[in-house]
C-alpha cells in the first residue's frame, strides 16, 4: 500500500536536470513486426465499464473522517467496475471519479478507484523492459492547482513494509509530474520533499487530451532500473537511472487506470483511455 506523503514547495522540484526533444523512437522496417504489438491493451470499442474493456480487479478505498487527521480505510480489492462514458475529447473512456465527503456508511471521502490489467499482464520481474501508455483528460472542475498528491498512474512495488511507488504520475500546481518513492511520510506540506526524483513534465489544462508513454526497465538496483517519458510524443524525460529501484521485495505491478488522492483533494474526476503495455514504443504509441 502506498503510504501517506509529506510535500514541499512546487518550485523545489527538479532532482535532476532534463532536456526536452520532440523526437520519438524510430523503428526500422525490419523491426515493425511482432515486437510492435501490445502485450496487453484495453478495448473500449464496445465497453460499458472497466470489466468489459478488458481490465481485471478494481481497487476502491475511502478516507475515514472519524479520525483526526483522516485515516485510510480498508482497501477493497474487488470493487465495482469503473464506468465508461462517451467523452467529447477522448471518445469512449473511463470516468474515474473520487467523491467528496459523504455520510454512508460513515463520514468518509473516497481515496482511490483503480482498475488493474488482468493478472496475466499485471506483474513485472527483474530484467523486464516495457513501455506503458495512458491518455487522460481532466474534468473542468479538476483541482489542478492544489499541491497534494493525486495519482493518475503508477508502477507499484511489491514490498509491503516500506515506501511509496517507485514511479507515479500526479497533477501538482498545474503540472503533470513524475516522481518516485517518498518513504514513510506524514500528511502535511506539499509534494516532493523526500522524493528520490521529482520532475515536472508539462503544464496541464482541463478539458484537454494528454498522451503519456513511459519506458521502464525493471531492476533491483539503481543501475538496472531505468525510466524515460514522452508526453504527446515529446521526449520530456530522456533515459535515466532513478534513485529508487523499480523492483523491491518481489515483482512490481502496473496500476493501469487510477485516481488516488490525499484526503484534501477530492472531489475530482479524470477521464482515461488507451491503456497499453508493450515491448517497444511503437507497440503502444499508435492510435
C-alpha positions in Angstrom: 0.0 0.0 0.0 1.3 3.5 -0.8 2.0 5.4 2.4 1.0 9.0 3.0 3.2 11.8 1.8 4.9 14.9 3.0 5.3 17.5 0.3 7.4 20.6 -0.4 7.1 23.8 -2.4 6.4 23.1 -6.1 9.4 25.2 -7.1 11.8 23.0 -5.3 11.2 20.2 -7.6 13.8 19.0 -10.1 16.0 16.5 -8.5 17.7 16.1 -11.9 18.1 18.3 -14.9 16.4 17.1 -18.1 16.4 18.2 -21.7 13.3 18.0 -23.9 13.2 16.9 -27.5 10.3 16.2 -29.9 11.9 13.0 -31.3 10.1 9.7 -30.8 12.0 6.4 -31.2 12.3 5.3 -34.8 11.8 1.7 -35.9 13.4 0.2 -38.9 11.2 -1.6 -41.4 12.5 -4.9 -40.3 11.6 -4.2 -36.7 7.9 -3.2 -37.2 6.7 -6.8 -36.8 5.6 -8.9 -33.8 7.6 -6.7 -31.3 5.4 -3.7 -32.2 2.2 -5.3 -30.9 1.0 -4.5 -27.4 1.4 -7.2 -24.8 -2.0 -6.0 -23.5 -4.4 -3.2 -24.4 -7.7 -2.1 -23.1 -10.5 -2.2 -25.7 -13.1 0.5 -25.3 -14.9 0.0 -28.6 -17.9 -1.8 -27.0 -17.1 -1.3 -23.4 -19.6 -0.1 -20.8 -17.2 -0.3 -17.8 -13.6 -1.3 -16.9 -14.5 -5.0 -16.9 -15.8 -5.1 -20.4 -12.8 -3.0 -21.6 -10.6 -5.9 -20.5 -9.3 -4.8 -17.1 -9.1 -7.1 -14.2 -9.6 -6.4 -10.5 -10.7 -3.0 -9.3 -9.4 -1.4 -6.1 -11.5 1.1 -4.1 -10.8 2.8 -0.8 -12.1 5.6 1.4 -10.6 8.0 3.9 -12.3 7.7 7.4 -13.2 11.2 8.6 -14.0 10.0 12.1 -10.3 10.3 13.0 -8.0 13.4 13.1 -6.4 13.5 10.6 -8.5 11.2 8.5 -7.2 7.6 8.4 -7.1 5.2 5.5 -10.0 2.7 5.5 -9.7 -0.9 4.4 -8.7 -1.5 0.8 -11.4 -3.3 -1.2 -9.6 -5.4 -3.9 -12.9 -6.4 -5.5 -14.5 -3.1 -6.0 -17.2 -2.1 -8.5 -16.1 -1.6 -12.1 -15.3 1.9 -13.3 -18.0 3.2 -15.8 -17.1 4.0 -19.5 -18.6 7.2 -20.9 -18.5 8.9 -24.3 -16.1 11.8 -23.7 -16.2 14.7 -26.1 -12.4 14.8 -26.5 -11.2 11.2 -25.7 -14.1 9.3 -27.1 -15.0 6.2 -25.0 -13.1 6.5 -21.8 -13.2 5.5 -18.1 -14.9 8.1 -15.9 -12.8 7.8 -12.7 -14.4 10.0 -10.0 -13.5 10.3 -6.4 -16.4 11.6 -4.3 -16.2 14.3 -1.7 -17.4 14.0 1.9 -20.3 11.5 2.3 -22.1 10.0 5.3 -22.7 6.5 4.0 -22.0 4.3 5.9 -19.7 6.7 8.0 -18.2 10.1 7.3 -15.7 9.5 4.5 -14.0 10.8 1.4 -13.2 8.5 -1.5 -9.4 7.8 -1.6 -8.9 5.7 -4.7 -10.6 4.0 -7.6 -8.2 1.9 -9.7 -8.7 -0.7 -12.5 -5.7 -3.1 -12.9 -4.8 -5.1 -16.0 -5.7 -8.8 -16.0 -3.4 -10.9 -13.7 -1.6 -12.5 -16.7 -0.3 -9.0 -17.7 0.0 -7.3 -14.3 3.4 -8.3 -12.9 7.0 -7.3 -13.9 10.2 -9.0 -12.9 13.9 -8.4 -12.7 15.2 -7.6 -16.3 11.8 -6.9 -17.8 11.7 -4.0 -20.3 8.4 -2.5 -21.2 6.6 0.6 -22.4 3.3 1.8 -20.8 0.7 4.2 -22.1 -2.4 6.0 -20.8 -4.3 9.0 -22.2 -6.2 11.3 -20.0 -8.3 14.5 -19.8 -9.1 16.3 -16.6 -12.7 17.3 -15.9 -13.4 21.0 -16.0 -13.7 21.0 -12.1 -10.5 19.2 -11.5 -8.4 20.9 -8.8 -5.3 21.3 -10.9 -3.6 24.0 -8.8 -3.6 22.1 -5.5 -0.3 20.7 -4.1 -1.1 17.4 -2.5 -0.6 14.0 -4.1 -3.3 12.9 -6.6 -2.1 9.9 -8.6 -3.2 9.3 -12.2 -0.9 6.3 -12.9 1.8 4.3 -11.1 4.1 1.3 -11.0 3.9 -0.1 -7.6 6.5 -2.1 -5.6 5.7 -5.5 -4.0 7.4 -4.7 -0.7 4.6 -4.3 1.9 6.9 -2.9 4.6 8.1 0.3 3.0 7.9 3.0 0.6 5.7 4.8 -1.9 5.7 3.6 -5.5 9.0 3.9 -7.5 7.1 5.6 -10.4 3.9 7.7 -10.1 2.3 10.5 -12.1 0.4 13.3 -10.3 -1.2 16.7 -11.1 0.5 19.3 -8.9 0.4 23.1 -9.1 -1.0 23.0 -12.7 1.6 20.5 -13.9 1.8 16.8 -14.7 4.7 15.4 -12.6 6.5 12.1 -12.4 8.2 11.3 -9.1 9.4 8.3 -7.0 9.3 6.9 -3.5 8.5 9.3 -0.8 9.1 6.8 2.0 7.3 6.9 5.4 5.7 10.4 5.2 3.1 12.4 7.0 0.2 14.3 5.6 1.3 18.0 6.0 3.2 20.1 3.5 3.4 19.7 -0.3 4.5 17.0 -2.8 8.1 16.1 -3.2 10.2 16.7 0.0 11.6 13.3 0.3 11.1 12.1 -3.3 14.1 10.4 -4.8 13.3 12.2 -8.0 10.6 14.8 -8.8 10.2 16.0 -12.4 7.6 18.4 -13.9 6.6 17.1 -17.4 4.2 19.6 -18.8 1.7 22.3 -17.8 -1.9 21.0 -17.9 -5.3 22.4 -18.6 -8.8 20.9 -18.0 -10.8 19.6 -20.9 -7.6 18.8 -22.8 -6.2 15.4 -24.1 -2.8 14.3 -23.0 -1.0 11.1 -24.1 1.6 9.7 -21.8 4.1 6.9 -22.8 6.8 5.8 -20.4 9.5 3.2 -20.7 10.6 1.2 -17.6 13.4 -1.3 -17.2 12.8 -3.3 -14.0 15.7 -3.9 -11.7 16.6 -4.4 -8.0 19.5 -1.9 -8.2 19.7 1.7 -9.4 22.0 0.6 -12.3 19.4 -1.9 -13.5 16.4 0.5 -13.2 15.5 2.9 -16.0 12.8 5.4 -16.7 12.0 7.7 -19.7 8.9 9.6 -20.5 7.1 11.1 -23.6 4.1 13.4 -23.4 2.2 14.0 -26.6 5.2 12.5 -28.5 7.7 15.0 -26.9 10.6 13.2 -25.2 10.3 15.1 -22.0 12.5 12.7 -19.8 15.4 11.1 -21.6 16.5 7.7 -20.1 18.0 7.9 -16.6 18.5 5.6 -13.6 16.2 6.8 -10.9 17.4 6.9 -7.3 14.9 4.3 -6.4 14.8 0.7 -7.6 11.9 -0.4 -9.8 11.9 -3.9 -8.2 11.7 -4.1 -4.4 10.7 -7.2 -2.4 9.2 -9.0 -5.4 7.6 -8.3 -8.8 6.3 -4.8 -9.4 2.9 -4.3 -10.9 1.1 -1.7 -13.0 -2.0 0.1 -11.7 -3.3 0.6 -15.3 -6.1 3.2 -14.7 -6.1 5.2 -11.5 -7.3 8.0 -9.4 -5.8 8.0 -5.9 -5.6 11.2 -3.8 -4.8 12.8 -0.5 -8.0 13.4 1.6 -7.8 17.2 1.0 -8.1 16.8 -2.8 -11.5 15.2 -3.8 -14.0 15.6 -5.3 -12.3 15.1 -8.6 -12.9 13.4 -12.0 -10.3 12.3 -14.6 -11.2 10.5 -17.8 -8.7 7.9 -19.2 -8.3 5.5 -22.1 -5.7 4.0 -24.5 -4.2 1.9 -21.7 -1.5 -0.4 -23.2 1.7 -2.1 -22.3 4.2 -3.5 -24.9 7.8 -4.2 -25.7 8.5 -1.2 -27.9 7.5 2.5 -28.2 5.7 1.7 -31.4 3.7 -1.1 -29.8 1.8 1.3 -27.5 2.0 4.6 -29.4 -0.4 4.0 -32.3 -3.9 5.4 -32.4 
